[in-house]
Amino acid sequence: MLVLSWGVIFFSLSLFLHIVVWRIKIPKRQIKILLLIFFGVLGLGQFFLLMGSNYFEYISEISPDRITDYFHISLFVTSLTLSYIITYSALEVDSPSLVMIKSIDDAGPDGLTNEDFIKAMSNDILVVPRVKDLVRDKMIYMNGDKYLLTQKGRLFILVFINYRRLMNAQGKGG
């Protein structure tokens, strides 16, 4: 029960801190800052429990006794954090599918004609924001009039290429 309790407490504190930081100013490298917040709270929280239990009797009564409990708390919070990061990435920028559905919803009960739908789905809405994100995250860079992969971008794409090979996935996918 301690693992669940402390895991939920650490995750909730992280989520609260995330909301406070985003209310002040949304950082440019959002995923990186999220990881720093969530794993920072986890590390500091566990350090506080471990050290505090040596100095304060009350904390020793409510803190885990075994090192395996600390490992399980870390595993639990890491699982929640990575799940949240995956979900958050869908909120960070509008996905093409979300943009399409929102455009149709905004048209109201009369719907959206095919012509208006195609006009609304321009590269400025669907492609340009993602290219800017790739540049900002240092996955690609501009060399003259060409985009090139950075080493970080190469490593990132290799994960997906190798995963597709492993799964025997055909085609380009998306």
C-alpha angles and dihedrals in degrees: 000000000000091000092054094043097048092040091055091044093051093045092047092049089050092049091049091049090047091054092047093050092046091050090055096044133332107238122232095233097045101170092049091051091046090054090048092050097046098042091039092056090046093051096043092043093052091044089052091050093048097045096034092055088062094055107028122053094206092055091049089056094055100035126089118269101207132058089230088064090057089049091050091049089051092049092048095048092044090053092050092045095051091046089051092048091053091049092044092053087063089054096042093075129006113263117228090248091052091049090051095048092045091051091053091046091049089055088066128209093331091065130216122287118234090245093053090044092055091047091051093052099068127153088252089066102034108028113020096062090052093049089051089051091052091051092045091050090048094240091124136014137197119251108182104308096337133089115224132186119251121218088260090053091049092052091047094051092045089063091058095040091052092044091052090050091050091050091043089235113175127209130023099290121187 
